Amino acid sequence: SYQELVYQFDAKMKMKIFFCFIVSFFIVKAYEEFRGNQVLRIIPSNDVQLKVLKKWISSNPLVDLWKEPSAPGHVVDIHMPKGKISSFEKLLTAHGISYNIMVPDVEDLLNEEELSNMKNSFSAYAFNAFDYNKFNDWPEIRRELENLVSIYSSKASLFNVGKTYKGEEQIGIKVTNGDGRSKPVVWIDGGIHAREWISPATVMYFMNKMITQQRSDNRVAQALAKYDFYFMPVFNIDGYKYTHTGRRARFWRKTRKPYGWYCYGADPNRNWDSHWETGVGTSSNCQSDVYRGPQPASEVEVQNVQRYLGALNLKSYWNVHAYSQLVLTPWSWTTTLPRDYSEIKRVGDVFANAVSRRYGTQYKVGPPSRILYAVSGGSIDYTYEKLDVVYSYALELRDTGRYGFVLPANQIQPSGEETSDAFLAAVLAMK
């Protein structure tokens, strides 16, 4: 009867809520791996101080860099184990290097992220639905991709670029307006760095909008009249899956291919076949978070996407990261500006202006080598240099450091909304 169904649903809901609270209790109480760890924000004021920092980092390859050293006056964020904070602060003080404590206790951030994610999961647990307001693991994301193409088969289809090192299908969704015409392609991928959870969540949010709001949002209709969109929400699936296996894995960045004793993975955004050999902003030490790999495209995930992009009529490429609120443009490996920079910057500025309108979130536009840090072997340099894609960008999403890589789940919707606004404005501004 109807009453029995209601009773069964209520009982199921209560049990799941009770289970969530029990799990959250043990998460808060049982995990203390990062208790007392801090994130320090350091600002080297000259080349000598910068050299001191780089030397210390090179001698500590396992250090968890949240923002790498680049130039005097640019901030460096380092996640420090509690046992090393005092000695590191003495080093900074001895060399007159300015710093402050950006995150007083990393464990508190992780607890906030976990509990906020559970709070936003109740409806999904109850209805066995995908919740766009929580950080979902890869199996949940994969099921939602499959579900969307089943429901919206006339406008959405799965594409598969190949398999990851561990055998996961590297899939995404192609979105069209269903008119049957082949159009130039806008590609958007997320999760190339495993720990940047807000990236796949934001890509999923925009992808869903492009599929489901073609009639209700005129901007979506206009964009799809001009372009086909390819969304790959999780580029580095093996690494992303690993970050969901426990607290100790939460800050994993790289792929998961083994490279020796205690060496796993390369940085998939230092592994593209574009100025890889220069080694700028990378490491040849396989223990480093910015290990570039033994050769260009040594990571099968990068091989797969390079090959697939080369077969598309690619108009624009977007690689979504976190954090810092930046629109990054070629070149990444040198401060020299590319020949198309004025046009690249114009559309980047459109993105930055649009992203600020809803919540006032401020983005800066420019090459990583000038406003963040120089890197070689990056995806936007590859698409610009090898595929002649003028509109090649990397985004650094929210925030500027309060949470860093550990945004609470209540940040997903505003990030999705403002980034969707900006994507649409930028795409429609392209020539």
C-alpha positions as CSV (number, residue, x, y, z in Angstrom):
1,S,0.0,0.0,0.0
2,Y,1.0,3.7,-0.3
3,Q,1.3,4.0,3.5
4,E,3.6,0.9,3.6
5,L,5.8,2.4,0.9
6,V,6.0,5.7,2.8
7,Y,6.9,3.8,6.0
8,Q,9.6,1.8,4.2
9,F,11.1,5.0,2.6
10,D,11.1,6.8,6.0
11,A,12.8,3.8,7.7
12,K,15.4,3.6,4.9
13,M,16.0,7.3,5.1
14,K,16.4,7.2,8.9
15,M,18.8,4.3,8.7
16,K,21.0,6.0,6.0
17,I,21.0,9.3,8.0
18,F,22.0,7.4,11.1
19,F,24.7,5.5,9.2
20,C,26.1,8.8,7.8
21,F,26.3,10.3,11.3
22,I,28.0,7.2,12.7
23,V,30.5,7.3,9.8
24,S,31.1,11.0,10.2
25,F,31.8,10.5,13.9
26,F,34.5,7.9,13.2
27,I,35.9,10.0,10.4
28,V,36.4,12.9,12.8
29,K,37.7,10.7,15.7
30,A,39.7,8.0,13.9
31,Y,41.6,10.1,11.3
32,E,44.4,12.2,12.8
33,E,47.1,11.8,10.1
34,F,47.1,15.5,9.4
35,R,46.4,16.9,12.9
36,G,48.8,19.8,13.6
37,N,49.9,20.0,10.0
38,Q,49.8,23.6,8.5
39,V,49.9,25.3,5.2
40,L,52.4,28.1,5.2
41,R,52.2,30.9,2.6
42,I,55.7,32.2,1.9
43,I,56.6,35.3,-0.1
44,P,60.3,35.5,-1.2
45,S,61.2,39.1,-1.9
46,N,64.4,38.6,-4.0
47,D,66.3,36.0,-6.0
48,V,68.5,35.0,-3.1
49,Q,65.4,34.1,-1.0
50,L,63.9,32.3,-3.9
51,K,67.0,30.2,-4.4
52,V,66.9,29.2,-0.7
53,L,63.4,28.0,-1.1
54,K,64.1,26.1,-4.3
55,K,67.1,24.4,-2.7
56,W,65.1,23.3,0.3
57,I,62.4,22.0,-1.9
58,S,64.8,20.1,-4.1
59,S,66.3,18.4,-1.0
60,N,62.8,17.5,0.2
61,P,61.2,15.8,-2.8
62,L,58.3,14.5,-0.8
63,V,57.2,18.0,0.3
64,D,53.6,18.7,-0.5
65,L,53.7,21.9,-2.6
66,W,50.4,23.6,-3.0
67,K,51.8,26.5,-5.0
68,E,55.3,26.3,-6.4
69,P,58.0,28.9,-6.2
70,S,58.3,31.1,-9.4
71,A,59.6,34.6,-8.9
72,P,60.3,37.2,-6.2
73,G,57.0,38.6,-4.9
74,H,55.0,35.5,-5.9
75,V,53.5,33.4,-3.1
76,V,54.6,29.9,-2.4
77,D,52.2,27.6,-0.4
78,I,53.6,24.5,1.3
79,H,51.7,21.9,3.3
80,M,54.1,21.2,6.2
81,P,54.0,18.2,8.6
82,K,53.7,19.3,12.2
83,G,57.1,17.8,13.1
84,K,58.9,19.9,10.5
85,I,57.2,23.3,11.0
86,S,59.5,24.6,13.7
87,S,62.8,23.9,11.8
88,F,61.3,25.2,8.6
89,E,60.2,28.5,10.3
90,K,63.7,28.9,11.7
91,L,65.1,28.6,8.1
92,L,62.7,31.2,6.8
93,T,63.5,33.6,9.7
94,A,67.2,33.1,9.3
95,H,67.0,34.3,5.7
96,G,64.5,37.0,6.3
97,I,61.8,35.3,4.2
98,S,58.3,36.6,4.9
99,Y,55.5,34.0,5.6
100,N,52.2,33.5,7.4
101,I,50.1,30.5,8.4
102,M,47.4,30.1,5.7
103,V,45.9,26.9,7.1
104,P,46.3,26.5,10.9
105,D,45.4,22.8,11.0
106,V,44.9,20.7,7.8
107,E,43.0,18.1,9.8
108,D,40.2,20.6,10.5
109,L,39.9,21.4,6.8
110,L,39.6,17.8,5.9
111,N,36.9,17.2,8.6
112,E,34.9,20.2,7.3
113,E,35.2,18.9,3.7
114,E,34.1,15.4,4.7
115,L,31.2,16.5,6.8
116,S,29.9,19.0,4.3
117,N,30.1,16.3,1.6
118,M,28.0,13.9,3.7
119,K,25.5,16.6,4.6
120,N,24.9,17.2,0.9
121,S,24.7,13.5,0.2
122,F,21.4,12.6,2.1
123,S,19.1,13.1,-0.9
124,A,21.4,11.1,-3.2
125,Y,21.5,8.2,-0.7
126,A,17.7,8.3,-0.4
127,F,16.9,8.3,-4.1
128,N,20.0,6.6,-5.4
129,A,20.6,9.7,-7.6
130,F,23.6,11.6,-8.6
131,D,24.2,14.7,-6.4
132,Y,25.8,17.6,-8.2
133,N,26.4,19.3,-4.9
134,K,28.8,16.7,-3.5
135,F,32.3,15.5,-4.4
136,N,31.5,12.2,-6.1
137,D,34.0,9.3,-6.6
138,W,34.7,7.9,-10.0
139,P,32.2,5.1,-10.0
140,E,29.4,7.6,-9.2
141,I,30.6,9.9,-12.0
142,R,30.9,7.1,-14.5
143,R,27.3,6.0,-13.7
144,E,26.0,9.5,-14.2
145,L,27.7,9.9,-17.5
146,E,26.1,6.6,-18.7
147,N,22.8,7.7,-17.3
148,L,22.8,11.1,-19.1
149,V,23.5,9.6,-22.5
150,S,20.7,7.1,-21.9
151,I,18.2,9.8,-21.1
152,Y,19.4,12.4,-23.6
153,S,20.5,10.1,-26.4
154,S,19.7,12.6,-29.2
155,K,22.0,15.3,-27.7
156,A,24.6,13.4,-25.7
157,S,26.9,10.5,-26.5
158,L,29.8,8.8,-24.8
159,F,33.3,9.0,-26.2
160,N,36.2,6.8,-25.1
161,V,39.8,7.9,-25.7
162,G,41.4,4.7,-24.4
163,K,42.3,3.0,-21.1
164,T,44.2,4.3,-18.1
165,Y,47.3,2.5,-16.7
166,K,45.0,0.6,-14.4
167,G,42.5,-0.3,-17.1
168,E,39.8,2.3,-16.5
169,E,37.9,3.5,-19.6
170,Q,38.9,7.2,-20.1
171,I,35.4,8.4,-21.1
172,G,33.5,11.6,-21.5
173,I,30.4,13.0,-23.1
174,K,30.0,14.7,-26.5
175,V,27.2,17.3,-26.3
176,T,25.4,18.7,-29.4
177,N,22.1,20.4,-30.1
178,G,20.9,17.3,-32.0
179,D,20.7,19.0,-35.4
180,G,23.0,16.4,-37.0
181,R,25.6,18.9,-38.2
182,S,29.3,18.4,-37.3
183,K,30.7,21.6,-35.8
184,P,34.1,22.8,-34.5
185,V,34.8,21.4,-31.0
186,V,35.2,23.0,-27.6
187,W,37.0,20.5,-25.3
188,I,36.8,20.8,-21.5
189,D,38.6,18.4,-19.2
190,G,38.9,18.3,-15.4
191,G,40.8,16.3,-12.8
192,I,44.1,16.1,-14.5
193,H,45.6,16.6,-11.0
194,A,43.9,14.1,-8.7
195,R,43.5,16.1,-5.5
196,E,41.7,19.0,-7.2
197,W,38.2,17.7,-6.5
198,I,36.4,21.0,-7.3
199,S,37.6,20.6,-10.9
200,P,35.6,17.4,-11.8
201,A,32.6,18.7,-9.8
202,T,32.6,22.0,-11.7
203,V,33.0,20.3,-15.1
204,M,30.1,18.0,-14.3
205,Y,28.0,21.0,-13.4
206,F,28.6,22.8,-16.6
207,M,28.2,19.6,-18.7
208,N,24.8,19.0,-17.1
209,K,23.7,22.5,-17.9
210,M,24.8,22.1,-21.6
211,I,22.7,18.9,-21.8
212,T,19.6,19.8,-19.9
213,Q,19.2,23.6,-20.4
214,Q,19.3,23.8,-24.2
215,R,15.7,25.2,-24.3
216,S,15.7,27.2,-21.0
217,D,19.0,29.1,-21.5
218,N,19.5,31.0,-24.7
219,R,23.2,31.2,-24.2
220,V,23.4,27.4,-24.2
221,A,21.4,27.2,-27.4
222,Q,23.7,29.8,-29.0
223,A,26.9,28.0,-28.0
224,L,25.6,24.7,-29.3
225,A,24.5,26.2,-32.6
226,K,28.2,27.1,-33.2
227,Y,30.1,24.3,-31.5
228,D,30.1,20.7,-30.3
229,F,31.3,20.3,-26.7
230,Y,33.4,17.4,-25.5
231,F,33.6,17.0,-21.7
232,M,36.0,14.7,-19.9
233,P,35.3,15.4,-16.2
234,V,38.1,13.2,-14.9
235,F,41.3,13.0,-16.9
236,N,43.5,11.3,-14.3
237,I,41.0,8.6,-13.2
238,D,43.6,6.3,-11.5
239,G,44.9,9.2,-9.4
240,Y,41.4,10.5,-8.6
241,K,40.2,7.1,-7.5
242,Y,43.2,6.9,-5.2
243,T,42.4,10.1,-3.5
244,H,39.1,8.6,-2.4
245,T,40.8,5.6,-0.7
246,G,41.5,7.4,2.6
247,R,42.9,10.5,4.3
248,R,46.5,9.7,3.5
249,A,45.8,9.6,-0.2
250,R,43.7,12.8,-0.2
251,F,46.5,15.1,-1.5
252,W,47.8,12.7,-4.2
253,R,48.4,14.7,-7.5
254,K,49.9,12.4,-10.1
255,T,49.0,9.3,-12.1
256,R,49.5,5.8,-10.5
257,K,52.0,4.2,-12.9
258,P,54.9,2.7,-10.9
259,Y,58.4,4.0,-11.5
260,G,60.5,2.3,-8.9
261,W,60.8,1.9,-5.1
262,Y,58.2,4.2,-3.5
263,C,57.7,6.0,-6.8
264,Y,54.3,6.1,-8.4
265,G,53.1,8.3,-11.2
266,A,54.1,11.3,-13.1
267,D,52.5,14.7,-13.2
268,P,50.1,14.4,-16.3
269,N,50.3,18.2,-16.8
270,R,54.1,18.1,-17.1
271,N,54.1,15.1,-19.5
272,W,52.7,16.5,-22.8
273,D,55.0,16.6,-25.9
274,S,55.6,20.4,-25.9
275,H,58.9,21.7,-24.7
276,W,59.0,18.8,-22.3
277,E,62.8,18.5,-22.8
278,T,63.4,22.0,-21.2
279,G,62.4,20.7,-17.8
280,V,61.1,24.1,-16.7
281,G,59.0,23.8,-13.5
282,T,59.4,20.0,-13.4
283,S,61.5,17.4,-11.8
284,S,63.4,14.3,-12.9
285,N,63.0,12.8,-9.5
286,C,60.1,10.2,-9.6
287,Q,59.2,11.0,-6.0
288,S,58.4,14.6,-6.8
289,D,54.9,15.8,-7.3
290,V,56.0,17.5,-10.5
291,Y,57.9,14.5,-11.9
292,R,57.7,14.9,-15.7
293,G,58.0,11.2,-16.5
294,P,60.9,9.5,-18.3
295,Q,59.8,10.8,-21.7
296,P,57.0,12.9,-23.3
297,A,53.6,11.2,-23.1
298,S,55.0,8.4,-21.0
299,E,51.6,8.4,-19.2
300,V,49.1,6.5,-21.3
301,E,46.4,8.9,-20.2
302,V,48.3,11.7,-21.9
303,Q,48.9,9.6,-24.9
304,N,45.2,8.8,-25.3
305,V,44.1,12.4,-25.1
306,Q,46.9,13.7,-27.3
307,R,45.9,11.2,-30.0
308,Y,42.2,11.9,-29.7
309,L,42.5,15.7,-29.7
310,G,44.5,15.4,-32.9
311,A,41.6,13.8,-34.7
312,L,39.1,16.5,-33.8
313,N,38.3,19.8,-35.5
314,L,39.4,21.5,-32.3
315,K,38.5,25.2,-31.9
316,S,39.1,25.6,-28.1
317,Y,40.7,23.7,-25.3
318,W,40.1,24.2,-21.6
319,N,42.0,22.4,-18.8
320,V,40.4,22.9,-15.4
321,H,42.4,23.0,-12.2
322,A,42.3,24.4,-8.7
323,Y,43.2,26.7,-6.9
324,S,44.1,30.4,-7.3
325,Q,41.3,32.0,-9.5
326,L,43.3,32.4,-12.7
327,V,42.8,32.1,-16.5
328,L,46.1,30.8,-17.7
329,T,47.2,31.2,-21.3
330,P,50.2,30.1,-23.5
331,W,53.1,30.1,-23.1
332,S,53.5,28.2,-19.9
333,W,57.2,27.4,-20.3
334,T,58.6,30.8,-21.2
335,T,57.7,34.5,-20.5
336,T,57.7,35.2,-24.2
337,L,54.2,35.9,-25.4
338,P,52.8,33.9,-28.3
339,R,51.9,35.6,-31.6
340,D,48.2,35.3,-30.9
341,Y,48.4,36.7,-27.4
342,S,46.1,39.7,-28.0
343,E,43.3,37.5,-29.1
344,I,43.9,34.9,-26.5
345,K,43.9,37.6,-23.8
346,R,40.8,39.2,-25.1
347,V,38.7,36.0,-24.7
348,G,40.4,35.3,-21.4
349,D,39.3,38.7,-20.2
350,V,35.8,38.0,-21.3
351,F,35.9,34.9,-19.1
352,A,37.3,36.8,-16.1
353,N,34.7,39.6,-16.4
354,A,31.8,37.1,-16.7
355,V,33.0,34.9,-13.7
356,S,32.9,37.9,-11.4
357,R,29.3,39.0,-12.1
358,R,27.4,36.5,-10.0
359,Y,29.4,36.3,-6.8
360,G,32.2,38.9,-7.3
361,T,34.9,36.2,-7.7
362,Q,38.0,37.8,-9.1
363,Y,40.2,36.1,-11.7
364,K,43.5,37.2,-13.2
365,V,44.4,36.5,-16.8
366,G,47.9,35.7,-18.2
367,P,50.6,33.1,-18.9
368,P,51.6,30.9,-16.0
369,S,55.2,31.9,-16.5
370,R,54.2,35.5,-15.6
371,I,51.4,35.2,-13.1
372,L,51.9,31.8,-11.4
373,Y,55.0,29.8,-12.2
374,A,56.7,28.5,-15.4
375,V,56.1,24.9,-16.4
376,S,57.0,22.8,-19.5
377,G,55.1,19.8,-20.9
378,G,51.7,21.4,-20.2
379,S,48.5,20.7,-22.1
380,I,47.7,24.2,-23.2
381,D,51.1,24.7,-24.7
382,Y,50.6,21.4,-26.6
383,T,47.2,22.3,-28.0
384,Y,48.5,25.7,-29.0
385,E,51.8,24.6,-30.5
386,K,51.0,21.2,-32.0
387,L,47.3,21.6,-32.8
388,D,47.2,25.3,-33.7
389,V,44.4,25.9,-31.2
390,V,44.5,29.7,-30.4
391,Y,41.9,29.5,-27.7
392,S,43.9,27.2,-25.3
393,Y,43.4,27.9,-21.6
394,A,43.9,26.4,-18.2
395,L,41.7,27.5,-15.3
396,E,42.5,27.7,-11.7
397,L,39.2,27.6,-9.9
398,R,38.2,28.7,-6.3
399,D,39.7,29.7,-4.0
400,T,42.8,31.9,-3.3
401,G,44.0,29.9,-0.3
402,R,41.5,29.8,2.6
403,Y,40.7,26.2,1.7
404,G,43.1,25.5,-1.1
405,F,42.6,22.0,-2.4
406,V,40.0,21.2,0.4
407,L,37.0,23.2,-0.5
408,P,33.8,22.3,1.4
409,A,31.0,20.9,-0.7
410,N,28.9,24.0,-0.3
411,Q,31.3,25.7,-2.8
412,I,30.4,23.4,-5.6
413,Q,27.2,25.1,-6.7
414,P,28.6,28.6,-6.7
415,S,31.7,27.5,-8.5
416,G,29.5,25.6,-11.1
417,E,27.3,28.6,-11.6
418,E,29.9,31.3,-12.0
419,T,32.2,29.1,-14.2
420,S,29.3,28.1,-16.4
421,D,28.5,31.8,-16.9
422,A,32.1,32.5,-17.8
423,F,32.5,29.5,-20.2
424,L,29.4,30.5,-22.1
425,A,30.5,34.2,-22.4
426,A,34.1,33.2,-23.5
427,V,32.9,30.6,-26.1
428,L,30.4,33.0,-27.6
429,A,33.2,35.7,-27.8
430,M,35.5,33.5,-29.8
431,K,36.0,34.5,-33.5
